[in-house]
Amino acid sequence: MGAVKYIKDRIWSRIQGWLERLLSAGGKDVMIKSVVQAIPIFSMACFKLPKGLCRCINTMIRKFWWGCREGERKPSWVSWKEMCKPKHMGGLGFRDIELFNLALLARQGWRILQNPGSLSSRVLKAKYFPNSGQLESVAFASASQVWKAIHEGLQVLKQGLVKRIGEGEATNPWTEQWLPRDCMLRPYGCITPDTENPPARVAELLDTSMATWREEELRRHFLPMDVELILQIPLSTRRHEDFWAWHYDRRGVFTVRSAYKMLIATKDRRSAWLEGTAATSDTAAAEKEWRMLWRTPVPSKVRMFLWRLAKQSVPTNDIRHRRNMADDDRCQLCGAQDSWRHALLDCSMARAVWALADEEVTEHLLCYGEEKARDWLSVLMATLLHTDQTTVFVTLWSIWHARRKAIHEQEFRSPMSVHLFVERYLADLGQAYAHQPRRASPGDGGRAPRWIPPPEGVMKINVDAAVSKNTGLGAVAAVARNAEGVFCGASAVVLPGKTDAETLEALACREALSLAQDINTRRIRVASDCLNVVRSTNQGTMGVYAHVVREFKETARELDEVVVVHESPADGSCADKHLHGKLQSPPLQGPPRAPCCSCLTGNHARPPIRGLAGGQHAKSKTSTFAGATRNRHAIAARNMSDGSPRFTDSSPSSPPPNSAEPSFVEPLVFLPPNISNIRLAQPYSASSSNLLGRIPTLEEIQEELEGQARMAAKVQESEMKKVPKARNREREKGQWWPCDVTESELKAFEKKGLVALDS
């Protein structure tokens, strides 16, 4: 304790300065997070601080936050445990010193695990675990303080380590962590009968020839919930060794931030289990409400007041009476029963201030009678415009401070002075926000072209992916064009069980290289709309699809030039349309009229997607499609006498139903007539032959496109018509009624109080 006493002294001297005592709640928040809690970081990264010192630091920070001075005690209206929760969970985001210390020590263990050849790693291995691995090491009583601290970090590291499956030879499926999920990284159990031996290695569950999982083996040994998760793990067609990665980061790289979040979540789950307060289905809604509160357009000290109001920690007399801090629960200004609603809305002083405010906003406040302040604030944030939110919340904050001045300092302010203060404050706030630089939006630089051509002699391949929420299917697609925009080939693959968007985007990049080999090109530019996958492909990753990226790089080295770039979804819309054309239309469907990318003209209407639920177009993250199947058929195009292409199936005829053809066939590939080297696809199986429909004619395609264009024009025309006099009070202000609302309906809505018609 004495060796690290300097940490306590430095923190004490920092928070006892006269300047720090004058800080507002928002200033204290910044002071604690940026200065006070940063003082012990260097020591915590090397040693484990005593628990007594951690509690002492937490106590000093808590007293500083609530305004306690030397020799003075003030109540803590919110527990330190609640304040250490993340902001989206109802806390203030203060660090728990003890847990943050463990997260920093876990980083040292990660460095040793990733750099076994470093000098420090070799010294520690020779002394403490010469005959075992780092994760199996122990800390004896005679070990040094440094190794004991690192060993504490290793226990944290073990909670989040996960194996990335390559060839599966180095992973035990029962004792090691290799399933990418948050709750438990190992299988829940084994259902193998006693007469059978369960697999000893993950490699026994792989079909190395097809780079797929042996689903029958999985369902024989694992529980269904484990099987569905295992099938989502992507595999590489090349042999790669298994390696350790960090599960709680998308890149698979350990970070102190993610480790601390994991420890906080684990501690909350343990506390909830001990207290019998398990997480409810309203957790997501509550997190959304807290995020809305912290995004309100008001200064930080006003947000802190709103946080205290939502946490029921504003010291009204009813709360003070429950804590035995007041004789009764009566208001000290008017004598009525005190509460948060009375103090801010119903008290004579508050009513006088609201009488000077905008009448419409005041009526909006009074029409909601929620008992809890948090529910009331959530309704206001969901129904008020940003400008009205700022006015209401600043007024609430001003009323509360004027009330405290009157009660504790006998300084009474007239309602007009409070109202004028609010107006001046809002004016200054508006000027401050007006001088802030505006964030550049994607559309500020002008509309980007629909398709960016590659350099001369380079083939550009746009890739895209989609996920079906209803059927649990994933799909990837790629479209190749040259520098002139001429369609050269396309490919689409349906992947059952793959539902992770980033994983599918990585598989789409891999499919682009397969398409490049099919059309015999060696200089390509792959364009994806997923920035994370583009960065992972260029810089490397340890994420779930790490082996897919490694395979992509190994295949790219076999070509002359491969460049992966990020482009917006609109730039590669042809790949997106081809993807859904593959999934929604009959499996044997040719590309559109030459050139394939008619979107280059800027007048192309998106073709209808009959299988989309709700008529929504799926881009690359979470979309919906139906009627998908996994098959591949080579399509050869030949020119007709009139110059229009005709598409015919070049694959052999379907085998008889009882033939022993393999069920797996390659993806769909479109090849133009100028490609002479056509590699025929494998024959499709009898099980998928009944899914083949007839090829739509060009007249049918043109008719569908024209119908879609007419529908789009009609929707655009209806969107342009608004009802400028009708304003919705129940929903967000500023959302106008659609044009099909009649005058009689508007009058009926006005009688019910749903809308107000301006004169």
VENMO-V415748 format. One record per backbone hydrogen bond with DSSP energy under -0.5 kcal/mol. NH is the residue of the N-H (numbers start at 0). CO is the residue of the C=O. If there is no record, write none. Layout:
nh=<NH | NH>
co=<CO | CO>
This chain:
nh=<3 | 4 | 6 | 7 | 8 | 9 | 10 | 11 | 12 | 13 | 14 | 15 | 16 | 20 | 21 | 21 | 22 | 27 | 28 | 29 | 30 | 31 | 32 | 33 | 34 | 35 | 36 | 37 | 38 | 38 | 40 | 43 | 44 | 45 | 46 | 48 | 53 | 54 | 55 | 56 | 57 | 58 | 59 | 60 | 61 | 62 | 63 | 64 | 65 | 66 | 66 | 67 | 71 | 76 | 82 | 83 | 84 | 88 | 89 | 90 | 91 | 92 | 92 | 93 | 96 | 99 | 100 | 101 | 102 | 103 | 104 | 105 | 106 | 107 | 107 | 108 | 109 | 110 | 111 | 112 | 113 | 114 | 117 | 121 | 122 | 123 | 124 | 125 | 126 | 127 | 128 | 128 | 131 | 135 | 136 | 139 | 142 | 147 | 148 | 149 | 150 | 151 | 152 | 153 | 154 | 155 | 156 | 157 | 158 | 158 | 159 | 159 | 160 | 161 | 162 | 163 | 164 | 166 | 170 | 172 | 175 | 177 | 177 | 178 | 179 | 180 | 186 | 190 | 195 | 197 | 201 | 201 | 202 | 203 | 204 | 205 | 206 | 207 | 209 | 210 | 211 | 213 | 214 | 217 | 218 | 219 | 220 | 221 | 222 | 225 | 226 | 227 | 228 | 229 | 230 | 231 | 231 | 232 | 239 | 242 | 244 | 245 | 246 | 246 | 248 | 251 | 258 | 259 | 260 | 261 | 262 | 263 | 264 | 265 | 266 | 267 | 268 | 269 | 270 | 271 | 272 | 273 | 274 | 275 | 276 | 277 | 282 | 285 | 286 | 287 | 288 | 289 | 290 | 291 | 292 | 293 | 294 | 295 | 297 | 302 | 303 | 304 | 305 | 306 | 307 | 308 | 309 | 310 | 311 | 312 | 313 | 314 | 315 | 319 | 320 | 321 | 322 | 323 | 324 | 325 | 330 | 334 | 337 | 342 | 343 | 344 | 345 | 346 | 350 | 351 | 352 | 353 | 354 | 355 | 355 | 356 | 361 | 362 | 363 | 364 | 365 | 366 | 367 | 368 | 375 | 376 | 377 | 378 | 379 | 380 | 381 | 382 | 383 | 388 | 389 | 390 | 391 | 392 | 393 | 394 | 395 | 396 | 397 | 398 | 399 | 400 | 401 | 402 | 403 | 404 | 405 | 406 | 407 | 408 | 408 | 410 | 411 | 417 | 418 | 419 | 420 | 421 | 422 | 423 | 424 | 425 | 426 | 427 | 428 | 429 | 430 | 431 | 432 | 433 | 434 | 435 | 443 | 445 | 452 | 457 | 458 | 459 | 460 | 461 | 461 | 462 | 463 | 465 | 467 | 468 | 468 | 471 | 473 | 474 | 475 | 476 | 477 | 478 | 479 | 480 | 481 | 484 | 487 | 488 | 489 | 490 | 491 | 492 | 494 | 495 | 496 | 497 | 498 | 503 | 504 | 505 | 506 | 507 | 508 | 509 | 510 | 511 | 512 | 513 | 514 | 515 | 516 | 517 | 518 | 519 | 520 | 523 | 524 | 525 | 526 | 526 | 527 | 530 | 533 | 534 | 535 | 536 | 537 | 538 | 539 | 541 | 545 | 548 | 549 | 550 | 551 | 552 | 553 | 554 | 555 | 556 | 557 | 558 | 559 | 560 | 562 | 564 | 564 | 566 | 570 | 571 | 571 | 572 | 574 | 575 | 576 | 577 | 578 | 579 | 580 | 581 | 582 | 583 | 584 | 584 | 586 | 588 | 597 | 599 | 600 | 601 | 609 | 611 | 614 | 615 | 622 | 630 | 634 | 635 | 635 | 636 | 637 | 639 | 642 | 645 | 647 | 649 | 649 | 654 | 658 | 660 | 667 | 667 | 668 | 669 | 670 | 671 | 674 | 675 | 677 | 678 | 679 | 687 | 688 | 689 | 690 | 691 | 700 | 701 | 702 | 703 | 704 | 705 | 706 | 707 | 708 | 709 | 710 | 711 | 712 | 713 | 714 | 715 | 716 | 717 | 718 | 719 | 720 | 721 | 722 | 723 | 725 | 726 | 726 | 727 | 728 | 729 | 732 | 734 | 735 | 740 | 741 | 745 | 746 | 747 | 748 | 749 | 750 | 751 | 752 | 753 | 754 | 755 | 757 | 757>
co=<0 | 1 | 3 | 3 | 4 | 5 | 6 | 7 | 8 | 9 | 10 | 11 | 13 | 16 | 17 | 18 | 19 | 23 | 24 | 25 | 26 | 27 | 28 | 29 | 30 | 30 | 31 | 34 | 34 | 35 | 37 | 39 | 40 | 42 | 42 | 46 | 49 | 50 | 51 | 52 | 53 | 54 | 55 | 56 | 57 | 58 | 59 | 60 | 61 | 62 | 63 | 62 | 68 | 74 | 78 | 79 | 81 | 85 | 86 | 85 | 82 | 82 | 84 | 82 | 94 | 95 | 96 | 97 | 98 | 99 | 100 | 101 | 102 | 103 | 104 | 104 | 105 | 106 | 107 | 108 | 109 | 110 | 114 | 117 | 118 | 119 | 120 | 121 | 122 | 123 | 123 | 124 | 128 | 132 | 133 | 137 | 139 | 143 | 144 | 145 | 146 | 147 | 148 | 149 | 150 | 151 | 152 | 153 | 154 | 155 | 155 | 156 | 156 | 244 | 176 | 242 | 162 | 239 | 167 | 170 | 171 | 175 | 184 | 184 | 177 | 178 | 172 | 220 | 192 | 195 | 167 | 170 | 167 | 200 | 201 | 202 | 211 | 205 | 206 | 206 | 206 | 204 | 212 | 213 | 214 | 215 | 216 | 217 | 188 | 222 | 222 | 223 | 224 | 225 | 226 | 227 | 228 | 229 | 237 | 163 | 161 | 251 | 159 | 244 | 245 | 248 | 254 | 255 | 256 | 257 | 258 | 259 | 260 | 261 | 262 | 263 | 264 | 265 | 266 | 267 | 268 | 269 | 270 | 271 | 271 | 275 | 279 | 281 | 282 | 283 | 284 | 285 | 286 | 287 | 288 | 289 | 290 | 292 | 295 | 298 | 299 | 300 | 301 | 302 | 303 | 304 | 305 | 306 | 308 | 307 | 307 | 312 | 313 | 315 | 316 | 317 | 318 | 320 | 319 | 319 | 335 | 330 | 328 | 338 | 339 | 340 | 340 | 341 | 346 | 347 | 348 | 349 | 350 | 351 | 352 | 353 | 357 | 358 | 359 | 360 | 361 | 362 | 364 | 366 | 371 | 372 | 373 | 374 | 375 | 376 | 377 | 378 | 379 | 384 | 385 | 386 | 387 | 388 | 389 | 390 | 391 | 392 | 393 | 394 | 395 | 396 | 397 | 398 | 399 | 400 | 401 | 402 | 403 | 403 | 404 | 404 | 409 | 413 | 414 | 415 | 416 | 417 | 418 | 419 | 420 | 421 | 422 | 423 | 424 | 425 | 426 | 427 | 428 | 429 | 430 | 432 | 440 | 442 | 450 | 454 | 522 | 480 | 524 | 459 | 478 | 526 | 476 | 474 | 472 | 466 | 622 | 467 | 494 | 465 | 492 | 463 | 490 | 461 | 488 | 459 | 485 | 481 | 479 | 479 | 669 | 477 | 667 | 475 | 473 | 493 | 471 | 494 | 496 | 499 | 500 | 501 | 502 | 503 | 504 | 505 | 506 | 507 | 508 | 509 | 510 | 511 | 512 | 513 | 514 | 516 | 515 | 560 | 458 | 562 | 460 | 524 | 564 | 528 | 529 | 530 | 531 | 532 | 533 | 534 | 535 | 250 | 542 | 544 | 545 | 546 | 547 | 548 | 549 | 550 | 551 | 552 | 554 | 555 | 521 | 521 | 523 | 525 | 562 | 527 | 567 | 567 | 568 | 569 | 571 | 571 | 572 | 573 | 574 | 575 | 576 | 577 | 578 | 579 | 579 | 580 | 690 | 586 | 595 | 596 | 597 | 598 | 607 | 608 | 611 | 612 | 466 | 628 | 668 | 633 | 647 | 670 | 645 | 643 | 639 | 637 | 635 | 633 | 647 | 683 | 655 | 658 | 491 | 630 | 632 | 489 | 634 | 487 | 671 | 673 | 675 | 676 | 677 | 684 | 684 | 685 | 687 | 688 | 696 | 697 | 698 | 699 | 700 | 701 | 702 | 703 | 704 | 705 | 706 | 707 | 708 | 709 | 710 | 711 | 712 | 713 | 714 | 715 | 716 | 719 | 736 | 721 | 722 | 724 | 755 | 734 | 753 | 753 | 382 | 731 | 733 | 737 | 739 | 741 | 742 | 743 | 744 | 745 | 746 | 747 | 749 | 748 | 748 | 726 | 724 | 755>
